[in-house]
Every structure is written in C-alpha cells, then in structure tokens.
C-alpha cells in the first residue's frame, strides 16, 4: 500500500508516550501510529460503523440489473432453470 504524507498535532503527553513506546519496542513513531489507526478502523468495521471494502461484493453488484427480461419467477425457481429440476 502506498504511503502518503500526513501532518498532525499531538498533545505533549501523547508525543512523550509514543517516544517511550518507540524506545521500548524499537519501532518508529510512524509505524506505531499506522498500527493504531489500523486497529481503530478494524474495530469500527467489526462494530459495523464503517463500511467494509469487499471486492467480491463490488464485482457482483456491478452486474446487478445487467440482464433484462427472463421468466418472472426466476428468483423463486432458479434451480429448475439451472438444473432442469426443483432442488430441495
């Protein structure tokens, strides 16, 4: 994933805490912040407060309504039309 520059302000205590984590875990402050953001976004997705990006759903939805006409009962009797018999 490509990285983009983003500048922000932190509280002095937040900066001190990040620098302590940096020293303790030997990872950059930027990496700590990226990990925290990823964790926060994942939590929102689980709580369904953020839309989940789903490539397969996008592909399937892109063909919705592509076909016109067809039997009026297609959604109810799709097995008969696909397999030649009603499946249970």
Short mmCIF file of the C-alpha atoms (twelve columns), coordinates in Angstrom:
data_MODEL
# 
_entry.id   MODEL 
# 
loop_
_atom_site.group_PDB 
_atom_site.id 
_atom_site.type_symbol 
_atom_site.label_atom_id 
_atom_site.label_alt_id 
_atom_site.label_comp_id 
_atom_site.label_asym_id 
_atom_site.label_seq_id 
_atom_site.Cartn_x 
_atom_site.Cartn_y 
_atom_site.Cartn_z 
_atom_site.pdbx_PDB_model_num 
ATOM 1  C CA . UNK A 1  0.000   0.000   0.000   1 
ATOM 2  C CA . UNK A 2  1.374   3.395   -0.957  1 
ATOM 3  C CA . UNK A 3  2.076   5.793   1.876   1 
ATOM 4  C CA . UNK A 4  1.057   9.445   1.794   1 
ATOM 5  C CA . UNK A 5  2.348   12.266  3.945   1 
ATOM 6  C CA . UNK A 6  0.008   13.498  6.705   1 
ATOM 7  C CA . UNK A 7  0.857   16.159  9.230   1 
ATOM 8  C CA . UNK A 8  -0.975  16.454  12.551  1 
ATOM 9  C CA . UNK A 9  -0.684  17.909  16.019  1 
ATOM 10 C CA . UNK A 10 -0.373  15.776  19.159  1 
ATOM 11 C CA . UNK A 11 -0.737  16.619  22.789  1 
ATOM 12 C CA . UNK A 12 2.681   16.818  24.518  1 
ATOM 13 C CA . UNK A 13 1.834   13.776  26.665  1 
ATOM 14 C CA . UNK A 14 0.848   11.750  23.576  1 
ATOM 15 C CA . UNK A 15 4.197   12.562  21.969  1 
ATOM 16 C CA . UNK A 16 6.081   11.521  25.122  1 
ATOM 17 C CA . UNK A 17 4.155   8.248   25.313  1 
ATOM 18 C CA . UNK A 18 4.823   7.493   21.658  1 
ATOM 19 C CA . UNK A 19 8.540   8.169   22.097  1 
ATOM 20 C CA . UNK A 20 8.633   5.814   25.104  1 
ATOM 21 C CA . UNK A 21 6.922   3.077   23.069  1 
ATOM 22 C CA . UNK A 22 9.403   3.771   20.264  1 
ATOM 23 C CA . UNK A 23 12.354  3.235   22.603  1 
ATOM 24 C CA . UNK A 24 10.834  0.167   24.297  1 
ATOM 25 C CA . UNK A 25 9.764   -1.639  21.104  1 
ATOM 26 C CA . UNK A 26 12.360  -0.190  18.710  1 
ATOM 27 C CA . UNK A 27 9.839   0.748   16.027  1 
ATOM 28 C CA . UNK A 28 9.199   4.161   14.505  1 
ATOM 29 C CA . UNK A 29 6.531   6.501   15.814  1 
ATOM 30 C CA . UNK A 30 5.009   6.494   12.329  1 
ATOM 31 C CA . UNK A 31 4.651   2.696   12.462  1 
ATOM 32 C CA . UNK A 32 3.060   2.898   15.924  1 
ATOM 33 C CA . UNK A 33 0.535   5.445   14.643  1 
ATOM 34 C CA . UNK A 34 -0.229  3.415   11.490  1 
ATOM 35 C CA . UNK A 35 -0.799  0.301   13.616  1 
ATOM 36 C CA . UNK A 36 -3.070  2.239   15.979  1 
ATOM 37 C CA . UNK A 37 -5.105  3.592   13.060  1 
ATOM 38 C CA . UNK A 38 -5.425  0.103   11.523  1 
ATOM 39 C CA . UNK A 39 -6.583  -1.270  14.868  1 
ATOM 40 C CA . UNK A 40 -9.113  1.532   15.289  1 
ATOM 41 C CA . UNK A 41 -10.505 1.065   11.771  1 
ATOM 42 C CA . UNK A 42 -10.774 -2.717  12.248  1 
ATOM 43 C CA . UNK A 43 -12.708 -2.174  15.456  1 
ATOM 44 C CA . UNK A 44 -15.126 0.164   13.672  1 
ATOM 45 C CA . UNK A 45 -15.659 -2.404  10.911  1 
ATOM 46 C CA . UNK A 46 -16.473 -5.092  13.486  1 
ATOM 47 C CA . UNK A 47 -18.981 -2.726  15.093  1 
ATOM 48 C CA . UNK A 48 -20.368 -2.058  11.597  1 
ATOM 49 C CA . UNK A 49 -19.815 1.660   11.919  1 
ATOM 50 C CA . UNK A 50 -17.551 1.757   8.894   1 
ATOM 51 C CA . UNK A 51 -18.347 0.189   5.519   1 
ATOM 52 C CA . UNK A 52 -16.250 -2.870  4.765   1 
ATOM 53 C CA . UNK A 53 -14.494 -2.828  1.422   1 
ATOM 54 C CA . UNK A 54 -15.411 -6.088  -0.290  1 
ATOM 55 C CA . UNK A 55 -14.080 -6.561  -3.819  1 
ATOM 56 C CA . UNK A 56 -16.220 -9.653  -4.492  1 
ATOM 57 C CA . UNK A 57 -19.408 -7.842  -3.449  1 
ATOM 58 C CA . UNK A 58 -18.443 -4.903  -5.667  1 
ATOM 59 C CA . UNK A 59 -17.945 -7.247  -8.637  1 
ATOM 60 C CA . UNK A 60 -21.269 -8.997  -8.067  1 
ATOM 61 C CA . UNK A 61 -23.156 -5.751  -7.581  1 
ATOM 62 C CA . UNK A 62 -21.637 -4.359  -10.779 1 
ATOM 63 C CA . UNK A 63 -23.621 -6.929  -12.821 1 
ATOM 64 C CA . UNK A 64 -26.914 -6.402  -10.991 1 
ATOM 65 C CA . UNK A 65 -29.590 -5.432  -13.463 1 
ATOM 66 C CA . UNK A 66 -27.396 -6.291  -16.454 1 
ATOM 67 C CA . UNK A 67 -29.975 -8.690  -17.908 1 
ATOM 68 C CA . UNK A 68 -33.432 -7.610  -18.930 1 
ATOM 69 C CA . UNK A 69 -36.428 -9.869  -19.395 1 
ATOM 70 C CA . UNK A 70 -36.459 -13.545 -18.476 1 
ATOM 71 C CA . UNK A 71 -39.043 -15.522 -16.540 1 
ATOM 72 C CA . UNK A 72 -40.995 -13.617 -13.901 1 
ATOM 73 C CA . UNK A 73 -40.435 -16.437 -11.372 1 
ATOM 74 C CA . UNK A 74 -36.666 -16.714 -11.919 1 
ATOM 75 C CA . UNK A 75 -35.725 -15.888 -8.327  1 
ATOM 76 C CA . UNK A 76 -38.186 -18.465 -6.951  1 
ATOM 77 C CA . UNK A 77 -37.465 -21.265 -9.447  1 
ATOM 78 C CA . UNK A 78 -33.802 -20.694 -10.344 1 
ATOM 79 C CA . UNK A 79 -32.909 -24.350 -9.610  1 
ATOM 80 C CA . UNK A 80 -35.439 -25.528 -12.210 1 
ATOM 81 C CA . UNK A 81 -33.958 -23.182 -14.797 1 
ATOM 82 C CA . UNK A 82 -30.343 -24.050 -13.921 1 
ATOM 83 C CA . UNK A 83 -30.622 -27.794 -13.327 1 
ATOM 84 C CA . UNK A 84 -33.884 -28.780 -15.001 1 
ATOM 85 C CA . UNK A 85 -35.422 -29.865 -11.698 1 
ATOM 86 C CA . UNK A 86 -36.561 -28.338 -8.431  1 
ATOM 87 C CA . UNK A 87 -33.872 -28.908 -5.792  1 
ATOM 88 C CA . UNK A 88 -34.682 -29.155 -2.138  1 
# 
